[in-house]
Amino acid sequence: MIDIDYGNVKIYLKDLVEKENISISKLSRLSGIQISQLKRYMEGNIQRVDLSVLSRLCFILECEIGDILKYEK
């Protein structure tokens, strides 16, 4: 089997949260997302992206999905 580097998708939620100067507890309260789940997203420690979570984050942070997720070769 040939190894192919398909690149990966990076999560930039931590950078965005720091830029917007919002605490993780406030983000959790406003979005209804558990702090533990937000921490996994902020650490990039997830395997499957939940579209509902992304929708909530985009709404609260007034951003686009592309501000949170980026494909890197």
Phi and psi restraints in degrees (range 20) as a CNS / XPLOR table:
assign (resid 1 and name C) (resid 2 and name N)
       (resid 2 and name CA) (resid 2 and name C) 1.0 -87.8 20.0 2
assign (resid 2 and name N) (resid 2 and name CA)
       (resid 2 and name C) (resid 3 and name N) 1.0 131.4 20.0 2
assign (resid 2 and name C) (resid 3 and name N)
       (resid 3 and name CA) (resid 3 and name C) 1.0 -80.5 20.0 2
assign (resid 3 and name N) (resid 3 and name CA)
       (resid 3 and name C) (resid 4 and name N) 1.0 123.0 20.0 2
assign (resid 3 and name C) (resid 4 and name N)
       (resid 4 and name CA) (resid 4 and name C) 1.0 -119.3 20.0 2
assign (resid 4 and name N) (resid 4 and name CA)
       (resid 4 and name C) (resid 5 and name N) 1.0 130.2 20.0 2
assign (resid 4 and name C) (resid 5 and name N)
       (resid 5 and name CA) (resid 5 and name C) 1.0 -88.8 20.0 2
assign (resid 5 and name N) (resid 5 and name CA)
       (resid 5 and name C) (resid 6 and name N) 1.0 104.2 20.0 2
assign (resid 5 and name C) (resid 6 and name N)
       (resid 6 and name CA) (resid 6 and name C) 1.0 -85.3 20.0 2
assign (resid 6 and name N) (resid 6 and name CA)
       (resid 6 and name C) (resid 7 and name N) 1.0 -2.3 20.0 2
assign (resid 6 and name C) (resid 7 and name N)
       (resid 7 and name CA) (resid 7 and name C) 1.0 82.1 20.0 2
assign (resid 7 and name N) (resid 7 and name CA)
       (resid 7 and name C) (resid 8 and name N) 1.0 -166.9 20.0 2
assign (resid 7 and name C) (resid 8 and name N)
       (resid 8 and name CA) (resid 8 and name C) 1.0 -156.5 20.0 2
assign (resid 8 and name N) (resid 8 and name CA)
       (resid 8 and name C) (resid 9 and name N) 1.0 169.5 20.0 2
assign (resid 8 and name C) (resid 9 and name N)
       (resid 9 and name CA) (resid 9 and name C) 1.0 -104.7 20.0 2
assign (resid 9 and name N) (resid 9 and name CA)
       (resid 9 and name C) (resid 10 and name N) 1.0 124.1 20.0 2
assign (resid 9 and name C) (resid 10 and name N)
       (resid 10 and name CA) (resid 10 and name C) 1.0 -100.6 20.0 2
assign (resid 10 and name N) (resid 10 and name CA)
       (resid 10 and name C) (resid 11 and name N) 1.0 146.7 20.0 2
assign (resid 10 and name C) (resid 11 and name N)
       (resid 11 and name CA) (resid 11 and name C) 1.0 -106.2 20.0 2
assign (resid 11 and name N) (resid 11 and name CA)
       (resid 11 and name C) (resid 12 and name N) 1.0 123.3 20.0 2
assign (resid 11 and name C) (resid 12 and name N)
       (resid 12 and name CA) (resid 12 and name C) 1.0 -110.4 20.0 2
assign (resid 12 and name N) (resid 12 and name CA)
       (resid 12 and name C) (resid 13 and name N) 1.0 29.9 20.0 2
assign (resid 12 and name C) (resid 13 and name N)
       (resid 13 and name CA) (resid 13 and name C) 1.0 -63.8 20.0 2
assign (resid 13 and name N) (resid 13 and name CA)
       (resid 13 and name C) (resid 14 and name N) 1.0 -42.0 20.0 2
assign (resid 13 and name C) (resid 14 and name N)
       (resid 14 and name CA) (resid 14 and name C) 1.0 -58.7 20.0 2
assign (resid 14 and name N) (resid 14 and name CA)
       (resid 14 and name C) (resid 15 and name N) 1.0 -45.9 20.0 2
assign (resid 14 and name C) (resid 15 and name N)
       (resid 15 and name CA) (resid 15 and name C) 1.0 -61.5 20.0 2
assign (resid 15 and name N) (resid 15 and name CA)
       (resid 15 and name C) (resid 16 and name N) 1.0 -42.2 20.0 2
assign (resid 15 and name C) (resid 16 and name N)
       (resid 16 and name CA) (resid 16 and name C) 1.0 -66.6 20.0 2
assign (resid 16 and name N) (resid 16 and name CA)
       (resid 16 and name C) (resid 17 and name N) 1.0 -42.2 20.0 2
assign (resid 16 and name C) (resid 17 and name N)
       (resid 17 and name CA) (resid 17 and name C) 1.0 -63.6 20.0 2
assign (resid 17 and name N) (resid 17 and name CA)
       (resid 17 and name C) (resid 18 and name N) 1.0 -42.4 20.0 2
assign (resid 17 and name C) (resid 18 and name N)
       (resid 18 and name CA) (resid 18 and name C) 1.0 -65.3 20.0 2
assign (resid 18 and name N) (resid 18 and name CA)
       (resid 18 and name C) (resid 19 and name N) 1.0 -40.8 20.0 2
assign (resid 18 and name C) (resid 19 and name N)
       (resid 19 and name CA) (resid 19 and name C) 1.0 -62.7 20.0 2
assign (resid 19 and name N) (resid 19 and name CA)
       (resid 19 and name C) (resid 20 and name N) 1.0 -41.3 20.0 2
assign (resid 19 and name C) (resid 20 and name N)
       (resid 20 and name CA) (resid 20 and name C) 1.0 -81.0 20.0 2
assign (resid 20 and name N) (resid 20 and name CA)
       (resid 20 and name C) (resid 21 and name N) 1.0 -7.1 20.0 2
assign (resid 20 and name C) (resid 21 and name N)
       (resid 21 and name CA) (resid 21 and name C) 1.0 55.1 20.0 2
assign (resid 21 and name N) (resid 21 and name CA)
       (resid 21 and name C) (resid 22 and name N) 1.0 50.4 20.0 2
assign (resid 21 and name C) (resid 22 and name N)
       (resid 22 and name CA) (resid 22 and name C) 1.0 -118.4 20.0 2
assign (resid 22 and name N) (resid 22 and name CA)
       (resid 22 and name C) (resid 23 and name N) 1.0 138.0 20.0 2
assign (resid 22 and name C) (resid 23 and name N)
       (resid 23 and name CA) (resid 23 and name C) 1.0 -77.2 20.0 2
assign (resid 23 and name N) (resid 23 and name CA)
       (resid 23 and name C) (resid 24 and name N) 1.0 156.8 20.0 2
assign (resid 23 and name C) (resid 24 and name N)
       (resid 24 and name CA) (resid 24 and name C) 1.0 -66.8 20.0 2
assign (resid 24 and name N) (resid 24 and name CA)
       (resid 24 and name C) (resid 25 and name N) 1.0 -33.1 20.0 2
assign (resid 24 and name C) (resid 25 and name N)
       (resid 25 and name CA) (resid 25 and name C) 1.0 -69.4 20.0 2
assign (resid 25 and name N) (resid 25 and name CA)
       (resid 25 and name C) (resid 26 and name N) 1.0 -38.0 20.0 2
assign (resid 25 and name C) (resid 26 and name N)
       (resid 26 and name CA) (resid 26 and name C) 1.0 -68.1 20.0 2
assign (resid 26 and name N) (resid 26 and name CA)
       (resid 26 and name C) (resid 27 and name N) 1.0 -41.6 20.0 2
assign (resid 26 and name C) (resid 27 and name N)
       (resid 27 and name CA) (resid 27 and name C) 1.0 -61.5 20.0 2
assign (resid 27 and name N) (resid 27 and name CA)
       (resid 27 and name C) (resid 28 and name N) 1.0 -40.6 20.0 2
assign (resid 27 and name C) (resid 28 and name N)
       (resid 28 and name CA) (resid 28 and name C) 1.0 -62.4 20.0 2
assign (resid 28 and name N) (resid 28 and name CA)
       (resid 28 and name C) (resid 29 and name N) 1.0 -46.8 20.0 2
assign (resid 28 and name C) (resid 29 and name N)
       (resid 29 and name CA) (resid 29 and name C) 1.0 -63.1 20.0 2
assign (resid 29 and name N) (resid 29 and name CA)
       (resid 29 and name C) (resid 30 and name N) 1.0 -44.7 20.0 2
assign (resid 29 and name C) (resid 30 and name N)
       (resid 30 and name CA) (resid 30 and name C) 1.0 -71.2 20.0 2
assign (resid 30 and name N) (resid 30 and name CA)
       (resid 30 and name C) (resid 31 and name N) 1.0 -33.4 20.0 2
assign (resid 30 and name C) (resid 31 and name N)
       (resid 31 and name CA) (resid 31 and name C) 1.0 -95.1 20.0 2
assign (resid 31 and name N) (resid 31 and name CA)
       (resid 31 and name C) (resid 32 and name N) 1.0 -18.9 20.0 2
assign (resid 31 and name C) (resid 32 and name N)
       (resid 32 and name CA) (resid 32 and name C) 1.0 76.5 20.0 2
assign (resid 32 and name N) (resid 32 and name CA)
       (resid 32 and name C) (resid 33 and name N) 1.0 16.9 20.0 2
assign (resid 32 and name C) (resid 33 and name N)
       (resid 33 and name CA) (resid 33 and name C) 1.0 -100.1 20.0 2
assign (resid 33 and name N) (resid 33 and name CA)
       (resid 33 and name C) (resid 34 and name N) 1.0 133.6 20.0 2
assign (resid 33 and name C) (resid 34 and name N)
       (resid 34 and name CA) (resid 34 and name C) 1.0 -61.7 20.0 2
assign (resid 34 and name N) (resid 34 and name CA)
       (resid 34 and name C) (resid 35 and name N) 1.0 145.5 20.0 2
assign (resid 34 and name C) (resid 35 and name N)
       (resid 35 and name CA) (resid 35 and name C) 1.0 -58.0 20.0 2
assign (resid 35 and name N) (resid 35 and name CA)
       (resid 35 and name C) (resid 36 and name N) 1.0 -40.8 20.0 2
assign (resid 35 and name C) (resid 36 and name N)
       (resid 36 and name CA) (resid 36 and name C) 1.0 -61.7 20.0 2
assign (resid 36 and name N) (resid 36 and name CA)
       (resid 36 and name C) (resid 37 and name N) 1.0 -38.9 20.0 2
assign (resid 36 and name C) (resid 37 and name N)
       (resid 37 and name CA) (resid 37 and name C) 1.0 -69.9 20.0 2
assign (resid 37 and name N) (resid 37 and name CA)
       (resid 37 and name C) (resid 38 and name N) 1.0 -41.0 20.0 2
assign (resid 37 and name C) (resid 38 and name N)
       (resid 38 and name CA) (resid 38 and name C) 1.0 -60.9 20.0 2
assign (resid 38 and name N) (resid 38 and name CA)
       (resid 38 and name C) (resid 39 and name N) 1.0 -40.8 20.0 2
assign (resid 38 and name C) (resid 39 and name N)
       (resid 39 and name CA) (resid 39 and name C) 1.0 -61.8 20.0 2
assign (resid 39 and name N) (resid 39 and name CA)
       (resid 39 and name C) (resid 40 and name N) 1.0 -40.5 20.0 2
assign (resid 39 and name C) (resid 40 and name N)
       (resid 40 and name CA) (resid 40 and name C) 1.0 -63.2 20.0 2
assign (resid 40 and name N) (resid 40 and name CA)
       (resid 40 and name C) (resid 41 and name N) 1.0 -40.9 20.0 2
assign (resid 40 and name C) (resid 41 and name N)
       (resid 41 and name CA) (resid 41 and name C) 1.0 -64.8 20.0 2
assign (resid 41 and name N) (resid 41 and name CA)
       (resid 41 and name C) (resid 42 and name N) 1.0 -42.4 20.0 2
assign (resid 41 and name C) (resid 42 and name N)
       (resid 42 and name CA) (resid 42 and name C) 1.0 -67.9 20.0 2
assign (resid 42 and name N) (resid 42 and name CA)
       (resid 42 and name C) (resid 43 and name N) 1.0 -30.8 20.0 2
assign (resid 42 and name C) (resid 43 and name N)
       (resid 43 and name CA) (resid 43 and name C) 1.0 -85.0 20.0 2
assign (resid 43 and name N) (resid 43 and name CA)
       (resid 43 and name C) (resid 44 and name N) 1.0 -6.5 20.0 2
assign (resid 43 and name C) (resid 44 and name N)
       (resid 44 and name CA) (resid 44 and name C) 1.0 70.8 20.0 2
assign (resid 44 and name N) (resid 44 and name CA)
       (resid 44 and name C) (resid 45 and name N) 1.0 26.2 20.0 2
assign (resid 44 and name C) (resid 45 and name N)
       (resid 45 and name CA) (resid 45 and name C) 1.0 -103.9 20.0 2
assign (resid 45 and name N) (resid 45 and name CA)
       (resid 45 and name C) (resid 46 and name N) 1.0 55.1 20.0 2
assign (resid 45 and name C) (resid 46 and name N)
       (resid 46 and name CA) (resid 46 and name C) 1.0 -132.4 20.0 2
assign (resid 46 and name N) (resid 46 and name CA)
       (resid 46 and name C) (resid 47 and name N) 1.0 153.6 20.0 2
assign (resid 46 and name C) (resid 47 and name N)
       (resid 47 and name CA) (resid 47 and name C) 1.0 -103.0 20.0 2
assign (resid 47 and name N) (resid 47 and name CA)
       (resid 47 and name C) (resid 48 and name N) 1.0 -34.8 20.0 2
assign (resid 47 and name C) (resid 48 and name N)
       (resid 48 and name CA) (resid 48 and name C) 1.0 -126.8 20.0 2
assign (resid 48 and name N) (resid 48 and name CA)
       (resid 48 and name C) (resid 49 and name N) 1.0 134.4 20.0 2
assign (resid 48 and name C) (resid 49 and name N)
       (resid 49 and name CA) (resid 49 and name C) 1.0 -88.4 20.0 2
assign (resid 49 and name N) (resid 49 and name CA)
       (resid 49 and name C) (resid 50 and name N) 1.0 133.2 20.0 2
assign (resid 49 and name C) (resid 50 and name N)
       (resid 50 and name CA) (resid 50 and name C) 1.0 -94.8 20.0 2
assign (resid 50 and name N) (resid 50 and name CA)
       (resid 50 and name C) (resid 51 and name N) 1.0 116.8 20.0 2
assign (resid 50 and name C) (resid 51 and name N)
       (resid 51 and name CA) (resid 51 and name C) 1.0 -64.5 20.0 2
assign (resid 51 and name N) (resid 51 and name CA)
       (resid 51 and name C) (resid 52 and name N) 1.0 -31.2 20.0 2
assign (resid 51 and name C) (resid 52 and name N)
       (resid 52 and name CA) (resid 52 and name C) 1.0 -64.6 20.0 2
assign (resid 52 and name N) (resid 52 and name CA)
       (resid 52 and name C) (resid 53 and name N) 1.0 -41.6 20.0 2
assign (resid 52 and name C) (resid 53 and name N)
       (resid 53 and name CA) (resid 53 and name C) 1.0 -62.6 20.0 2
assign (resid 53 and name N) (resid 53 and name CA)
       (resid 53 and name C) (resid 54 and name N) 1.0 -46.5 20.0 2
assign (resid 53 and name C) (resid 54 and name N)
       (resid 54 and name CA) (resid 54 and name C) 1.0 -61.6 20.0 2
assign (resid 54 and name N) (resid 54 and name CA)
       (resid 54 and name C) (resid 55 and name N) 1.0 -40.3 20.0 2
assign (resid 54 and name C) (resid 55 and name N)
       (resid 55 and name CA) (resid 55 and name C) 1.0 -61.4 20.0 2
assign (resid 55 and name N) (resid 55 and name CA)
       (resid 55 and name C) (resid 56 and name N) 1.0 -45.0 20.0 2
assign (resid 55 and name C) (resid 56 and name N)
       (resid 56 and name CA) (resid 56 and name C) 1.0 -63.4 20.0 2
assign (resid 56 and name N) (resid 56 and name CA)
       (resid 56 and name C) (resid 57 and name N) 1.0 -44.0 20.0 2
assign (resid 56 and name C) (resid 57 and name N)
       (resid 57 and name CA) (resid 57 and name C) 1.0 -63.4 20.0 2
assign (resid 57 and name N) (resid 57 and name CA)
       (resid 57 and name C) (resid 58 and name N) 1.0 -42.8 20.0 2
assign (resid 57 and name C) (resid 58 and name N)
       (resid 58 and name CA) (resid 58 and name C) 1.0 -62.6 20.0 2
assign (resid 58 and name N) (resid 58 and name CA)
       (resid 58 and name C) (resid 59 and name N) 1.0 -40.2 20.0 2
assign (resid 58 and name C) (resid 59 and name N)
       (resid 59 and name CA) (resid 59 and name C) 1.0 -64.2 20.0 2
assign (resid 59 and name N) (resid 59 and name CA)
       (resid 59 and name C) (resid 60 and name N) 1.0 -50.3 20.0 2
assign (resid 59 and name C) (resid 60 and name N)
       (resid 60 and name CA) (resid 60 and name C) 1.0 -66.9 20.0 2
assign (resid 60 and name N) (resid 60 and name CA)
       (resid 60 and name C) (resid 61 and name N) 1.0 -43.1 20.0 2
assign (resid 60 and name C) (resid 61 and name N)
       (resid 61 and name CA) (resid 61 and name C) 1.0 -87.7 20.0 2
assign (resid 61 and name N) (resid 61 and name CA)
       (resid 61 and name C) (resid 62 and name N) 1.0 -1.9 20.0 2
assign (resid 61 and name C) (resid 62 and name N)
       (resid 62 and name CA) (resid 62 and name C) 1.0 50.6 20.0 2
assign (resid 62 and name N) (resid 62 and name CA)
       (resid 62 and name C) (resid 63 and name N) 1.0 57.1 20.0 2
assign (resid 62 and name C) (resid 63 and name N)
       (resid 63 and name CA) (resid 63 and name C) 1.0 -136.8 20.0 2
assign (resid 63 and name N) (resid 63 and name CA)
       (resid 63 and name C) (resid 64 and name N) 1.0 178.8 20.0 2
assign (resid 63 and name C) (resid 64 and name N)
       (resid 64 and name CA) (resid 64 and name C) 1.0 -102.8 20.0 2
assign (resid 64 and name N) (resid 64 and name CA)
       (resid 64 and name C) (resid 65 and name N) 1.0 159.3 20.0 2
assign (resid 64 and name C) (resid 65 and name N)
       (resid 65 and name CA) (resid 65 and name C) 1.0 -56.7 20.0 2
assign (resid 65 and name N) (resid 65 and name CA)
       (resid 65 and name C) (resid 66 and name N) 1.0 -36.9 20.0 2
assign (resid 65 and name C) (resid 66 and name N)
       (resid 66 and name CA) (resid 66 and name C) 1.0 -64.7 20.0 2
assign (resid 66 and name N) (resid 66 and name CA)
       (resid 66 and name C) (resid 67 and name N) 1.0 -15.5 20.0 2
assign (resid 66 and name C) (resid 67 and name N)
       (resid 67 and name CA) (resid 67 and name C) 1.0 -78.9 20.0 2
assign (resid 67 and name N) (resid 67 and name CA)
       (resid 67 and name C) (resid 68 and name N) 1.0 -23.5 20.0 2
assign (resid 67 and name C) (resid 68 and name N)
       (resid 68 and name CA) (resid 68 and name C) 1.0 -97.4 20.0 2
assign (resid 68 and name N) (resid 68 and name CA)
       (resid 68 and name C) (resid 69 and name N) 1.0 -44.1 20.0 2
assign (resid 68 and name C) (resid 69 and name N)
       (resid 69 and name CA) (resid 69 and name C) 1.0 -112.5 20.0 2
assign (resid 69 and name N) (resid 69 and name CA)
       (resid 69 and name C) (resid 70 and name N) 1.0 136.1 20.0 2
assign (resid 69 and name C) (resid 70 and name N)
       (resid 70 and name CA) (resid 70 and name C) 1.0 -139.3 20.0 2
assign (resid 70 and name N) (resid 70 and name CA)
       (resid 70 and name C) (resid 71 and name N) 1.0 134.7 20.0 2
assign (resid 70 and name C) (resid 71 and name N)
       (resid 71 and name CA) (resid 71 and name C) 1.0 -84.2 20.0 2
assign (resid 71 and name N) (resid 71 and name CA)
       (resid 71 and name C) (resid 72 and name N) 1.0 132.2 20.0 2
assign (resid 71 and name C) (resid 72 and name N)
       (resid 72 and name CA) (resid 72 and name C) 1.0 -126.0 20.0 2
assign (resid 72 and name N) (resid 72 and name CA)
       (resid 72 and name C) (resid 73 and name N) 1.0 130.0 20.0 2
